Amino acid sequence: MRKYEVAIVLAPTLTEEEVDQSIETFQKIAEEKQAQIASVDNWGKRKLAYPISKHTEGIYVILTLEEAAAESVAELERRFKVMESVIRFLTIRVDLDLKRAEKMTTRRKGKKRRTSSSGEETRTQPVSVATED
C-alpha cells in the first residue's frame, strides 16, 4: 500500500468552522476513492516564508493517506486547483523514502559486519635485513 502526505495551505481569512468543513470535505473525497486516512494534522495559522496571492499567513493542514493506487491523490489535487480557499498544496509519496532509508540502514549494517569480522588486525613483524659491510 502506498503512503502519501498531502500538505495544504488554506487562506488565513477562513474561520475555524470553514477550515473544519474543508478538512471534512477532503476526507470524504479521499474515502470515496478508497483511500484510508491515517492522520489529519491541523497546524493552524502560520506565517508564510514569502507572500502567496497577497497572503502573508496561511492555515496549514497535513493529511496522511494510504491507498493502493493514486486515484484519490489525483482527485484531491484536481479539487485543490479549483478551490479558492487553497493557496498551495504539495503531495509527497512517503513510502519510497521509508524504503530507501530501510535499504540504507541494512546496507550500513552489512558493511559494519564485514569490517568487524574481517577487521581483525594482523600485525606484521619487523624483518631485519642483513647488510654487507
N, C-alpha and C positions, 0 to 999 in steps of 0.2 A: 504494500500500500504506500502510495506517495504522500509525503507530508509537505504542506505549504504554509508559509507565514505571509499574511497579507497585511501590510501596514497602510492605513488610511489616514489622511489628514483632512478633517472636516473644517468648514468655515467657523470662525470664532463667534459669529453672530447667532449661532443656533442655541436654543435653550436646552436645558438638561432633558426635558421631555422629547424634544426633537432629536437629540442625539440618541437617546434610548430607542426611539422609534426607528431611527436609521439603522441602528445595530440589529434590532429585531428583523428588519427587512433584509439585511444582509444574511442573517442566519437562515431565514426562510428560503431565500434564493439558493443558498448552499445546500440545504436539506432537500429541496425539490430535485436537485441534480445528484442525489445520493451521496453527498459528502458528509462526513462526520466532523462535527466541530469539537476540537479538543479543548480549546480555551478561547476566551474573549477577554482581552485586557484593555480597559479604558484608562488611558494615561491622563486624560484631562487636557486642560488648556496649557499649551507650552509656547514659548517664543520660537519663531522660525529663524533659521540661520540667515535667510535672505527673504525679502518680500516676494510673495507669490500672489498674483492677481490683486495687488494693493492690500494684501493682508500681511501683518507682521506677526500674528499669532495664529495658532491652529489647534484643533482638538484632535489628539492622536488616539487611534484605536488600532489594536493589533488582533487579528483573527488567526488562529491556528487551525488548519483544516487537514483532514486525512481523507484521501479518496483514491480510487483505482485509476481513473482517467482524469484529464484536466478539464472536464466539461464545466464543472461549477466555477472553476477559476476563470475560464474564458467568459462565462456568463456574468460573473461578478465584475470583471474588468470592463465588459461592454456597458453594464449599468453604471459603473463609476464614471465613465466618459460622458454619459448623458446627464447625470445628476449635477446640479449646480452647487449643491452643498459640499461636494467632494472637491477639495483643492488639488490634492495629489494622492497617488496610491503607488504602491510597489509590492509586487508579488515575488517571493523567493521560494524556490524548492529547497527545502532544508534537508531532506533525506540524502541527497547526494553529498552534501557537506559532511553529514554524520558518517556516511560510508567511507569517504576519503580519510576522515580523522581516525576511524577504526583501522583502516588499512595502514596508515602511517604508524599508529601505535604498535600494531602487530609486527610491522617491519622493523621498528626500533627495538622491540623485544627480541626479535630474531637476531639482530646484529649484536645486541648485548650478550646473548647466549653464545654466539660464535666467538666473540672476542674473549669472553671469560673462559670458555672451555679450551680454546687454542692459545689463550693468552698466558699460559704458564711460561714463565721466563726461563729460558735455558741460558745459563751463564757460561760464558766462554772462558777457558783457562788461558792465561797468557803463555805464549810459546816463546821459549828462549832461542835465539838464533845465534849459532856459533860463528864468530868471525875469525878469520885467519889473520894473524899478526905478521 
